[in-house]
Amino acid sequence: MLLCVGDFFGRNNSDFEMYRNSSSCVPIQTFVLGPNKVEHIAFYQNGPELCPNVTCLGKKGVFTASSGLRLVYLSGRDATSTSGTSDETEFNTRDIEDLQATLAMNQNFTGVDILLTSCWPRGVTTYAGRPEVMVGDPSDRGSLLVSKLATAVRPRYHFCATEDVHYERLPYRNHRVLAEETRHATRFVALAKIRNPTRKKV
């Protein structure tokens, strides 16, 4: 199984037609997030199966693989709105609350295996080293709503990609030391674009 975060489509997507019309085959079951840009929405209009073996998970949800791996996903940009009217490329407070409500139905919930988001969580570099190649203050980047979601779902791994920077943060705890029961740590990994000119990890 292959999981993709960030923009699945780019500026020139002509090569994708050979997979859409089955001239070529994607060799591994691949799951992608929904669109982050308005110009990419058209590629997602024909249902969740973008082509054989490539499935769009959607805007938000909880997915359990056949292996038992459990993941939460949230695609798009932060709309910073609570109206619930964000489009296909944006998320807002209501989307976060919907995910939290879904997970709250399980009284034995202790966290998920993977969190996939398009946006970085705001403040993820706090008490940790900053990305070497990021321009500007990294504490100003990212979404407060994604931070809220990450705190609620307590993933073992959190992957995102839209800042085009490879960054692996030191693992952080999901409990208050000496005040709460010990829980697993979260490892945050941000990925750069594929074929980026500076050969940053993807």
Accessible surface in RSA format (square Angstrom, percent):
REM  Atomic radii and reference values for relative SASA: ProtOr
REM  Chains: A
REM  Algorithm: Lee & Richards
REM  Probe-radius: 1.40
REM  Slices: 20
REM RES _ NUM      All-atoms   Total-Side   Main-Chain    Non-polar    All polar
REM                ABS   REL    ABS   REL    ABS   REL    ABS   REL    ABS   REL
RES MET A   1    94.74  49.1  37.43  24.8  57.31 136.4  32.81  27.9  61.93  82.1
RES LEU A   2    83.89  46.7  82.89  59.3   1.00   2.5  83.89  58.9   0.00   0.0
RES LEU A   3    45.37  25.3  21.42  15.3  23.95  60.2  21.42  15.0  23.95  64.5
RES CYS A   4    31.47  23.8  26.33  29.4   5.14  12.1  12.16  30.8  19.30  20.8
RES VAL A   5    23.52  15.5   4.21   3.8  19.31  46.5   4.77   4.1  18.75  50.9
RES GLY A   6     8.22  10.1   0.00   N/A   8.22  10.1   3.95  10.8   4.27   9.6
RES ASP A   7    57.84  40.5  25.87  25.7  31.97  75.6  14.31  33.7  43.53  43.4
RES PHE A   8    67.39  33.7  36.80  22.8  30.59  79.6  42.80  26.0  24.59  70.4
RES PHE A   9     5.91   3.0   2.89   1.8   3.02   7.9   4.42   2.7   1.49   4.3
RES GLY A  10    40.02  49.3   0.00   N/A  40.02  49.3  32.13  88.2   7.89  17.7
RES ARG A  11   251.84 105.7 210.17 107.1  41.68  99.2  87.81 120.0 164.03  99.4
RES ASN A  12   124.24  85.7  94.10  90.9  30.15  72.6  36.85  88.7  87.40  84.5
RES ASN A  13    30.11  20.8  16.37  15.8  13.75  33.1  10.27  24.7  19.84  19.2
RES SER A  14    73.76  62.3  55.65  74.3  18.11  41.7  49.31 105.0  24.45  34.3
RES ASP A  15    99.35  69.6  98.70  98.2   0.65   1.5  27.01  63.6  72.34  72.1
RES PHE A  16    23.32  11.7  20.00  12.4   3.32   8.6  22.02  13.3   1.30   3.7
RES GLU A  17    83.69  48.0  83.69  63.3   0.00   0.0  43.24  83.6  40.44  33.0
RES MET A  18    77.87  40.3  75.12  49.7   2.75   6.6  59.92  50.9  17.94  23.8
RES TYR A  19    68.32  31.9  67.60  38.5   0.73   1.9  25.03  18.8  43.29  53.4
RES ARG A  20    72.30  30.4  54.72  27.9  17.58  41.9  40.82  55.8  31.47  19.1
RES ASN A  21    96.34  66.4  66.22  64.0  30.13  72.5  42.26 101.7  54.08  52.3
RES SER A  22    76.90  65.0  50.62  67.6  26.28  60.5  35.51  75.6  41.39  58.0
RES SER A  23    87.74  74.1  46.26  61.7  41.48  95.6  32.89  70.0  54.84  76.8
RES SER A  24    40.64  34.3  30.44  40.6  10.20  23.5  16.65  35.5  23.99  33.6
RES CYS A  25    93.40  70.6  72.69  81.1  20.70  48.7  38.58  97.7  54.82  59.1
RES VAL A  26    22.88  15.1  22.15  20.1   0.72   1.7  22.42  19.5   0.46   1.2
RES PRO A  27   125.96  91.8  88.66  80.8  37.30 135.6  97.20  80.3  28.76 178.7
RES ILE A  28    74.70  42.5  71.33  53.1   3.37   8.1  74.70  53.8   0.00   0.0
RES GLN A  29    67.14  37.5  62.76  45.9   4.37  10.4  33.92  72.2  33.22  25.2
RES THR A  30     4.32   3.1   4.32   4.4   0.00   0.0   3.93   5.3   0.39   0.6
RES PHE A  31    23.36  11.7  23.36  14.5   0.00   0.0  23.36  14.2   0.00   0.0
RES VAL A  32     0.55   0.4   0.55   0.5   0.00   0.0   0.55   0.5   0.00   0.0
RES LEU A  33     2.98   1.7   0.04   0.0   2.94   7.4   0.04   0.0   2.94   7.9
RES GLY A  34     2.72   3.4   0.00   N/A   2.72   3.4   1.62   4.4   1.11   2.5
RES PRO A  35    10.65   7.8   8.49   7.7   2.16   7.9  10.65   8.8   0.00   0.0
RES ASN A  36     5.59   3.9   4.84   4.7   0.75   1.8   4.51  10.8   1.08   1.0
RES LYS A  37    85.79  41.9  83.11  51.0   2.68   6.4  44.34  39.9  41.45  44.2
RES VAL A  38    93.13  61.3  85.58  77.5   7.55  18.2  85.58  74.4   7.55  20.5
RES GLU A  39   120.42  69.1  94.81  71.7  25.61  61.0  58.47 113.1  61.95  50.6
RES HIS A  40    12.06   6.6  12.06   8.4   0.00   0.0   3.81   3.9   8.25   9.6
RES ILE A  41    32.88  18.7  32.88  24.5   0.00   0.0  32.88  23.7   0.00   0.0
RES ALA A  42    74.48  68.5  58.75  90.7  15.73  35.8  60.95  85.8  13.53  35.8
RES PHE A  43    52.13  26.1  47.61  29.5   4.52  11.8  50.24  30.5   1.89   5.4
RES TYR A  44    26.78  12.5  11.93   6.8  14.86  38.7   8.69   6.5  18.09  22.3
RES GLN A  45   105.00  58.7  75.40  55.1  29.60  70.5  37.01  78.8  67.99  51.6
RES ASN A  46   124.63  85.9  92.51  89.4  32.13  77.4  34.68  83.5  89.95  86.9
RES GLY A  47    32.37  39.9   0.00   N/A  32.37  39.9  27.28  74.8   5.10  11.4
RES PRO A  48    90.98  66.3  86.01  78.4   4.96  18.0  90.45  74.7   0.52   3.3
RES GLU A  49   109.71  63.0  96.84  73.3  12.87  30.6  25.54  49.4  84.17  68.7
RES LEU A  50     7.28   4.1   1.63   1.2   5.65  14.2   3.74   2.6   3.54   9.5
RES CYS A  51     4.90   3.7   0.32   0.4   4.58  10.8   4.58  11.6   0.32   0.3
RES PRO A  52    57.74  42.1  54.93  50.1   2.81  10.2  56.77  46.9   0.97   6.0
RES ASN A  53    49.49  34.1  40.83  39.5   8.67  20.9   5.02  12.1  44.47  43.0
RES VAL A  54     2.61   1.7   2.61   2.4   0.00   0.0   2.61   2.3   0.00   0.0
RES THR A  55    36.85  26.2  36.85  37.4   0.00   0.0  23.87  32.1  12.98  19.6
RES CYS A  56    15.22  11.5  10.45  11.7   4.77  11.2   1.86   4.7  13.36  14.4
RES LEU A  57    25.25  14.1   6.59   4.7  18.65  46.9   9.39   6.6  15.86  42.7
RES GLY A  58    23.49  29.0   0.00   N/A  23.49  29.0  23.49  64.5   0.00   0.0
RES LYS A  59    56.88  27.8  47.07  28.9   9.82  23.4  35.25  31.7  21.64  23.1
RES LYS A  60    65.05  31.7  47.86  29.4  17.19  40.9  16.01  14.4  49.04  52.2
RES GLY A  61    14.65  18.1   0.00   N/A  14.65  18.1  14.65  40.2   0.00   0.0
RES VAL A  62    43.53  28.6  12.21  11.1  31.31  75.4  12.21  10.6  31.31  84.9
RES PHE A  63    53.03  26.5  50.66  31.4   2.38   6.2  53.03  32.2   0.00   0.0
RES THR A  64    81.98  58.3  57.52  58.3  24.46  58.3  43.73  58.7  38.25  57.8
RES ALA A  65    12.62  11.6   7.08  10.9   5.54  12.6   8.48  11.9   4.14  11.0
RES SER A  66   133.33 112.7  81.99 109.4  51.34 118.3  60.73 129.3  72.60 101.7
RES SER A  67    98.40  83.2  53.46  71.3  44.95 103.5  58.09 123.7  40.32  56.5
RES GLY A  68    46.68  57.6   0.00   N/A  46.68  57.6  29.54  81.1  17.13  38.4
RES LEU A  69    53.25  29.7  47.95  34.3   5.30  13.3  51.44  36.1   1.82   4.9
RES ARG A  70    62.30  26.2  62.30  31.8   0.00   0.0  23.28  31.8  39.02  23.6
RES LEU A  71     0.00   0.0   0.00   0.0   0.00   0.0   0.00   0.0   0.00   0.0
RES VAL A  72     0.00   0.0   0.00   0.0   0.00   0.0   0.00   0.0   0.00   0.0
RES TYR A  73    19.29   9.0  19.29  11.0   0.00   0.0   0.12   0.1  19.17  23.6
RES LEU A  74     0.44   0.2   0.10   0.1   0.35   0.9   0.10   0.1   0.35   0.9
RES SER A  75     0.35   0.3   0.12   0.2   0.23   0.5   0.00   0.0   0.35   0.5
RES GLY A  76     0.13   0.2   0.00   N/A   0.13   0.2   0.00   0.0   0.13   0.3
RES ARG A  77   101.40  42.6 101.40  51.7   0.00   0.0  54.25  74.1  47.15  28.6
RES ASP A  78    37.44  26.2  17.09  17.0  20.35  48.1  11.57  27.2  25.88  25.8
RES ALA A  79    22.33  20.5   4.91   7.6  17.42  39.6   8.09  11.4  14.24  37.7
RES THR A  80   115.82  82.4  82.14  83.3  33.68  80.3  66.25  89.0  49.57  74.9
RES SER A  81    36.93  31.2  29.45  39.3   7.48  17.2  27.24  58.0   9.69  13.6
RES THR A  82   100.60  71.5  83.74  84.9  16.86  40.2  49.93  67.1  50.66  76.6
RES SER A  83    61.09  51.6  36.89  49.2  24.20  55.8  45.27  96.4  15.82  22.2
RES GLY A  84    32.51  40.1   0.00   N/A  32.51  40.1   2.47   6.8  30.04  67.3
RES THR A  85   112.49  80.0  84.03  85.2  28.46  67.8  71.53  96.1  40.96  61.9
RES SER A  86    24.30  20.5   1.92   2.6  22.38  51.5   6.19  13.2  18.10  25.4
RES ASP A  87    65.39  45.8  54.01  53.8  11.37  26.9  41.33  97.3  24.06  24.0
RES GLU A  88    86.69  49.8  81.40  61.6   5.29  12.6  39.81  77.0  46.88  38.3
RES THR A  89     0.00   0.0   0.00   0.0   0.00   0.0   0.00   0.0   0.00   0.0
RES GLU A  90    42.35  24.3  42.25  32.0   0.10   0.2   0.17   0.3  42.18  34.4
RES PHE A  91     0.92   0.5   0.92   0.6   0.00   0.0   0.92   0.6   0.00   0.0
RES ASN A  92     1.26   0.9   1.26   1.2   0.00   0.0   0.00   0.0   1.26   1.2
RES THR A  93    26.23  18.7  26.23  26.6   0.00   0.0  16.99  22.8   9.24  14.0
RES ARG A  94   125.59  52.7 124.61  63.5   0.98   2.3  35.11  48.0  90.48  54.8
RES ASP A  95    10.30   7.2  10.30  10.2   0.00   0.0   0.00   0.0  10.30  10.3
RES ILE A  96     0.00   0.0   0.00   0.0   0.00   0.0   0.00   0.0   0.00   0.0
RES GLU A  97    87.45  50.2  82.99  62.8   4.46  10.6  26.99  52.2  60.46  49.4
RES ASP A  98    61.64  43.2  57.41  57.1   4.24  10.0  17.16  40.4  44.49  44.4
RES LEU A  99     4.46   2.5   4.25   3.0   0.22   0.5   4.46   3.1   0.00   0.0
RES GLN A 100    51.72  28.9  46.12  33.7   5.60  13.3  19.72  42.0  32.00  24.3
RES ALA A 101    60.87  56.0  50.38  77.7  10.49  23.9  57.53  81.0   3.33   8.8
RES THR A 102    65.51  46.6  58.47  59.3   7.04  16.8  34.64  46.5  30.88  46.7
RES LEU A 103     5.99   3.3   5.91   4.2   0.08   0.2   5.99   4.2   0.00   0.0
RES ALA A 104    76.85  70.7  47.60  73.5  29.25  66.5  58.72  82.7  18.13  48.0
RES MET A 105   161.60  83.7 126.99  84.0  34.60  82.4 112.60  95.7  48.99  64.9
RES ASN A 106    62.09  42.8  51.96  50.2  10.14  24.4  20.30  48.8  41.80  40.4
RES GLN A 107   178.12  99.6 139.06 101.6  39.06  93.0  48.54 103.3 129.57  98.3
RES ASN A 108   127.71  88.1 110.10 106.4  17.62  42.4  31.45  75.7  96.27  93.0
RES PHE A 109    37.49  18.8  20.27  12.6  17.22  44.8  22.12  13.4  15.37  44.0
RES THR A 110    91.63  65.2  89.31  90.5   2.32   5.5  59.88  80.4  31.74  48.0
RES GLY A 111    17.45  21.5   0.00   N/A  17.45  21.5   1.01   2.8  16.44  36.8
RES VAL A 112     3.83   2.5   0.00   0.0   3.83   9.2   3.47   3.0   0.36   1.0
RES ASP A 113    39.26  27.5  38.57  38.4   0.69   1.6   4.26  10.0  35.00  34.9
RES ILE A 114    19.33  11.0  19.33  14.4   0.00   0.0  19.33  13.9   0.00   0.0
RES LEU A 115     0.00   0.0   0.00   0.0   0.00   0.0   0.00   0.0   0.00   0.0
RES LEU A 116     2.07   1.2   2.07   1.5   0.00   0.0   2.07   1.5   0.00   0.0
RES THR A 117     0.38   0.3   0.38   0.4   0.00   0.0   0.38   0.5   0.00   0.0
RES SER A 118     0.79   0.7   0.44   0.6   0.35   0.8   0.44   0.9   0.35   0.5
RES CYS A 119    18.44  14.0  17.63  19.7   0.82   1.9   1.66   4.2  16.79  18.1
RES TRP A 120     3.45   1.4   2.01   1.0   1.44   3.4   1.59   0.8   1.86   3.0
RES PRO A 121     8.64   6.3   7.67   7.0   0.97   3.5   7.67   6.3   0.97   6.0
RES ARG A 122    88.11  37.0  77.65  39.6  10.46  24.9  10.70  14.6  77.41  46.9
RES GLY A 123    25.97  32.0   0.00   N/A  25.97  32.0  15.98  43.9   9.99  22.4
RES VAL A 124    15.46  10.2   6.70   6.1   8.77  21.1  14.80  12.9   0.66   1.8
RES THR A 125    11.76   8.4   6.80   6.9   4.96  11.8   1.82   2.4   9.94  15.0
RES THR A 126    61.40  43.7  52.19  52.9   9.21  22.0  46.39  62.3  15.01  22.7
RES TYR A 127   209.47  97.8 166.71  94.9  42.76 111.3 135.19 101.6  74.29  91.6
RES ALA A 128    24.97  23.0   0.49   0.8  24.48  55.7   7.58  10.7  17.38  46.1
RES GLY A 129    53.37  65.8   0.00   N/A  53.37  65.8  42.17 115.7  11.20  25.1
RES ARG A 130   120.37  50.5 104.78  53.4  15.59  37.1  60.71  83.0  59.65  36.2
RES PRO A 131     3.18   2.3   0.09   0.1   3.10  11.3   3.18   2.6   0.00   0.0
RES GLU A 132   174.21 100.0 134.55 101.8  39.66  94.4  55.78 107.9 118.43  96.7
RES VAL A 133    88.19  58.0  65.37  59.2  22.82  55.0  72.85  63.3  15.34  41.6
RES MET A 134     9.87   5.1   0.39   0.3   9.48  22.6   2.68   2.3   7.19   9.5
RES VAL A 135   125.11  82.3 117.70 106.6   7.40  17.8 121.88 105.9   3.23   8.8
RES GLY A 136    45.33  55.9   0.00   N/A  45.33  55.9  37.01 101.6   8.32  18.6
RES ASP A 137    75.00  52.5  62.91  62.6  12.09  28.6  25.67  60.4  49.33  49.2
RES PRO A 138    11.90   8.7   7.92   7.2   3.99  14.5   7.92   6.5   3.99  24.8
RES SER A 139    48.50  41.0  41.31  55.1   7.19  16.6  30.54  65.0  17.95  25.2
RES ASP A 140    99.86  69.9  83.73  83.3  16.13  38.1  26.19  61.6  73.67  73.5
RES ARG A 141    71.28  29.9  67.50  34.4   3.78   9.0  22.91  31.3  48.36  29.3
RES GLY A 142    24.12  29.7   0.00   N/A  24.12  29.7   7.31  20.0  16.82  37.7
RES SER A 143     3.25   2.7   1.02   1.4   2.23   5.1   3.25   6.9   0.00   0.0
RES LEU A 144   117.06  65.2 110.75  79.2   6.31  15.9 110.90  77.9   6.16  16.6
RES LEU A 145    24.67  13.7  24.64  17.6   0.03   0.1  24.67  17.3   0.00   0.0
RES VAL A 146     0.00   0.0   0.00   0.0   0.00   0.0   0.00   0.0   0.00   0.0
RES SER A 147    25.69  21.7  22.92  30.6   2.77   6.4  24.48  52.1   1.21   1.7
RES LYS A 148    90.24  44.0  81.83  50.2   8.41  20.0  59.05  53.1  31.19  33.2
RES LEU A 149     0.00   0.0   0.00   0.0   0.00   0.0   0.00   0.0   0.00   0.0
RES ALA A 150     5.24   4.8   5.05   7.8   0.19   0.4   5.10   7.2   0.14   0.4
RES THR A 151   101.71  72.3  91.14  92.4  10.57  25.2  70.40  94.6  31.31  47.3
RES ALA A 152    29.79  27.4  13.83  21.3  15.96  36.3  22.64  31.9   7.15  18.9
RES VAL A 153     0.00   0.0   0.00   0.0   0.00   0.0   0.00   0.0   0.00   0.0
RES ARG A 154    38.99  16.4  38.99  19.9   0.00   0.0   2.95   4.0  36.04  21.8
RES PRO A 155     0.00   0.0   0.00   0.0   0.00   0.0   0.00   0.0   0.00   0.0
RES ARG A 156   112.39  47.2 112.39  57.3   0.01   0.0  25.88  35.4  86.51  52.4
RES TYR A 157    94.04  43.9  94.04  53.5   0.00   0.0  55.31  41.6  38.74  47.8
RES HIS A 158     0.55   0.3   0.55   0.4   0.00   0.0   0.00   0.0   0.55   0.6
RES PHE A 159    50.79  25.4  50.79  31.5   0.00   0.0  50.79  30.8   0.00   0.0
RES CYS A 160     0.00   0.0   0.00   0.0   0.00   0.0   0.00   0.0   0.00   0.0
RES ALA A 161    13.34  12.3   8.34  12.9   5.01  11.4   8.41  11.8   4.93  13.1
RES THR A 162    60.62  43.1  27.78  28.2  32.84  78.3  29.53  39.7  31.09  47.0
RES GLU A 163    47.12  27.1  32.84  24.8  14.28  34.0   3.35   6.5  43.77  35.7
RES ASP A 164    41.41  29.0  40.13  39.9   1.29   3.0  14.82  34.9  26.60  26.5
RES VAL A 165     9.75   6.4   9.50   8.6   0.26   0.6   9.50   8.3   0.26   0.7
RES HIS A 166    44.82  24.5  30.51  21.2  14.31  36.6  14.00  14.4  30.81  35.9
RES TYR A 167    16.54   7.7  13.89   7.9   2.65   6.9  16.19  12.2   0.36   0.4
RES GLU A 168   102.48  58.8  77.34  58.5  25.14  59.9  20.84  40.3  81.64  66.7
RES ARG A 169    35.33  14.8  26.01  13.3   9.32  22.2   1.41   1.9  33.92  20.6
RES LEU A 170   124.33  69.2 120.64  86.3   3.70   9.3 122.04  85.7   2.29   6.2
RES PRO A 171    63.10  46.0  43.84  40.0  19.25  70.0  43.85  36.2  19.25 119.6
RES TYR A 172    57.45  26.8  52.12  29.7   5.34  13.9  49.98  37.6   7.47   9.2
RES ARG A 173   156.68  65.8 136.43  69.5  20.26  48.2  26.32  36.0 130.36  79.0
RES ASN A 174    19.44  13.4   3.92   3.8  15.53  37.4   8.88  21.4  10.56  10.2
RES HIS A 175    28.48  15.6  13.05   9.1  15.43  39.5   9.75  10.0  18.73  21.8
RES ARG A 176   161.75  67.9 156.51  79.8   5.24  12.5  71.18  97.3  90.56  54.9
RES VAL A 177    84.62  55.7  65.09  58.9  19.53  47.0  65.54  56.9  19.08  51.8
RES LEU A 178   181.82 101.3 134.55  96.3  47.27 118.8 145.79 102.4  36.03  96.9
RES ALA A 179    67.94  62.5  30.61  47.2  37.33  84.9  40.37  56.9  27.57  73.0
RES GLU A 180    67.18  38.6  46.64  35.3  20.54  48.9  20.92  40.5  46.26  37.8
RES GLU A 181   145.57  83.6 127.16  96.2  18.41  43.8  52.84 102.2  92.74  75.7
RES THR A 182   108.92  77.5  89.42  90.7  19.50  46.5  57.59  77.4  51.33  77.6
RES ARG A 183    80.96  34.0  64.79  33.0  16.17  38.5  18.13  24.8  62.83  38.1
RES HIS A 184    38.25  20.9  21.48  14.9  16.78  42.9  26.65  27.5  11.60  13.5
RES ALA A 185    31.57  29.0  23.70  36.6   7.87  17.9  23.70  33.4   7.87  20.9
RES THR A 186     0.00   0.0   0.00   0.0   0.00   0.0   0.00   0.0   0.00   0.0
RES ARG A 187   105.83  44.4 105.83  53.9   0.00   0.0  19.94  27.2  85.90  52.1
RES PHE A 188     0.91   0.5   0.29   0.2   0.62   1.6   0.29   0.2   0.62   1.8
RES VAL A 189    20.01  13.2  20.01  18.1   0.00   0.0  20.01  17.4   0.00   0.0
RES ALA A 190     0.00   0.0   0.00   0.0   0.00   0.0   0.00   0.0   0.00   0.0
RES LEU A 191    42.79  23.8  42.60  30.5   0.19   0.5  42.60  29.9   0.19   0.5
RES ALA A 192     6.55   6.0   0.00   0.0   6.55  14.9   0.40   0.6   6.15  16.3
RES LYS A 193   127.91  62.4 120.31  73.8   7.59  18.1  75.33  67.8  52.58  56.0
RES ILE A 194   136.41  77.6 117.75  87.7  18.66  45.0 117.75  84.8  18.66  50.6
RES ARG A 195   228.55  96.0 186.94  95.3  41.61  99.1  76.54 104.6 152.02  92.1
RES ASN A 196    14.99  10.3   4.40   4.3  10.59  25.5   5.81  14.0   9.17   8.9
RES PRO A 197   133.99  97.7  96.74  88.2  37.24 135.4 109.46  90.4  24.53 152.4
RES THR A 198    97.81  69.6  70.99  72.0  26.82  63.9  77.69 104.3  20.12  30.4
RES ARG A 199   218.24  91.6 188.66  96.2  29.58  70.4  68.58  93.7 149.66  90.7
RES LYS A 200    52.82  25.8  40.36  24.8  12.45  29.6  25.03  22.5  27.79  29.6
RES LYS A 201   133.79  65.3 125.49  77.0   8.30  19.8  84.31  75.9  49.47  52.7
RES VAL A 202    90.04  59.2  49.44  44.8  40.60  97.8  57.08  49.6  32.96  89.4
END  Absolute sums over single chains surface
CHAIN  1 A    11496.5       8958.3       2538.3       6117.8       5378.7
END  Absolute sums over all chains
TOTAL         11496.5       8958.3       2538.3       6117.8       5378.7
